[in-house]
Amino acid sequence: MRFVYFVNQVILYAKLAFSLKVGDGTNFVILLAGALLESAEDLVRLGLKPTEIVEGYNLAAKKILDEILPTTVVTEVKDVKNVEEVKRSIRSSVMSKQYGNEDFLADLITKACMLVYKDHFDIDSVRVCKILGSGIESSQVVNGMVFKKLVCKQIQSYFPNSNISLFSG
């Protein structure tokens, strides 16, 4: 029982580390860990020692990192100011989460990223504001700030064509 708890903790820490480093893919980490444990169980039943299994997994990881992964680059962005090149890379990432909407969302994400890109990209400069009552096709990029709360009618009547507004409370 204590061993199972330890394995759960290791998988949880791996998931958290992957989430902090990459920002996504935590389900993949859990599924991969589960598959490795299931395979290890089969190998133990065949008579292999746990140290031999770990040694085999380490050899496999080394082969993947040194030989297989370097040859599996899907796409590489050479010019970050080229909208089509950036959009193509973003599209492949979006497709894994929003299949069917990848073209529309990749276009929006590319526009938002290009608006805030100067000499580097700061992820804190892009925000998503979800407003209930409409579909994904109603999404748009706004250059500026979005407030989800309604503006007081008095402010609208006193300053009908204002460019700058101050809000309190």
N, C-alpha and C positions, 0 to 999 in steps of 0.2 A: 504494500500500500504506500509506503514511504517513497519507493522508487517511482511510482506513477505520479505522485505529487511533484517530485523533482523534474520529471520529464515535462509535465505541464508547465512548470515554471520556466524551463529552458525554452520551450516553444513560445511562451508568452513574451519572454525577453527578446527572442529572435524576431517576433512579429513587431514589437515596439521599436527595435533597432532598425528594422527595415522600413518601418513607417517614418521614422525620423530622417533616415538617410535618403530615401527615395520619395516618400510622401504618398505612396500608393502600393498596391500589390500585397497587402497583408493577407488576403485570402489565399494567394498563391503560396506564401510561406507556410501557412497552416496545412494546406493540402499536400505540399511537398514533404513536410515533416511527417504527416500521417502516412504517406506512401512509403517513406524511408523506414518508418517504424514497422509497418506491415511487412515489408520485404525482410527486415531484420528478424522479425518473428519467424518467418518461413525458414530463414537461414539457420537460426538457432535450432529449430526442429529437425533440420537436416544434419545437425551435429557440429556446426561451426561455433567457435568460441566468440564471445562478444568482442574481444580484442582483435580478432581476425576480421570481423565485420567492420569495425571502426577503421582498421587499416585499409580495407577495400574501399570504403566510402571516401577516405582521404585520398587514395590514389585516383578514384573517379573524379573527385572535386578538382584535383590538380590537373588532370587531363582536360576537363571541361574549361577551366580557367586559362590554361596555357595554349590549348590547341583549337578548341571548338568555338568558344565565345569570340575570339578576335576575328574569326572569319564570318561571323553572323551579324554584321552591321546591316540593319535594314535600310537606313538612309542617313546621310550626313549633310548637315547644313553648312555650306561653305561661305555663303553671304547672308548674314542675318538681316540685311535690309531688303533682300529680295522676297517680296510678299508671297509669290507662288512657291518658292522653295520652303519657306517657313510653314506655309499652309499645308503643304504635302506632309511634313513631319508631324504637325499637330493633328492632322486628320487621322493618321494611323493610331495615335494615342486615344483620340476621342472615340474611334470606332469600337474599341473594346468596352466602353461604358454606355455609349448611346448609338447603337447600331441603327441605321436608317436616318439618323439626324446628323451624321458626321460631317456632311458637306456644309450644312447651314451653321452648325456650331463651330466648325473649324474656321469658317469665314469670320464669325463674331470674335472668336478668341484671337485670331490673327490681327484683326482690326484693333482690339483692345491692347494687345502687346505692342503693336507698332505705334500706337498713340503715346505710350509711356516710355518707349525705348529711346535713350539718348546715346550714351557711350556704353551703357550696360543695362541689363534688365533687372528691375527691382520688383519682386513678386508682391510686395506690400503696396505697390501703386495700382494694382488691379483688384477690384472688389466685385462680388456678385450680390445683387439685391433681388431676392425672390418676392414677387408680388402675386398674391393669390387671384385667381379668377380668369386667367388666360392660359393659352397654350405655349408651347416652346417656340412656335413660329412667330409669336409676338415679341420675342426677345430682341433687344437692340443694344448697341454700344452707345453710352453717353459719355461725352468728354466733359467731365466735371463731377459733381457730387449728386447723389440721389438720396432724398429723405423719404422714408416710407410713410410718415405721418402727414395728414392733411394740413394745409396752411390755413391759419385763421382767416375768416372772411374780412375782418377789419383791416388786416395787412393788405389784402388784395384790393380793397376799396381805396385805401389811402395812397398806395403806390402801385398803380396798375401797370406801368411799364418799367419797373425797376430792374436794374442789372445786378445790384447787390442788395441782399436782404440779411438782416440780423435777427436771430431767433434766440429766445431765452426760455428757460424752464422747461 
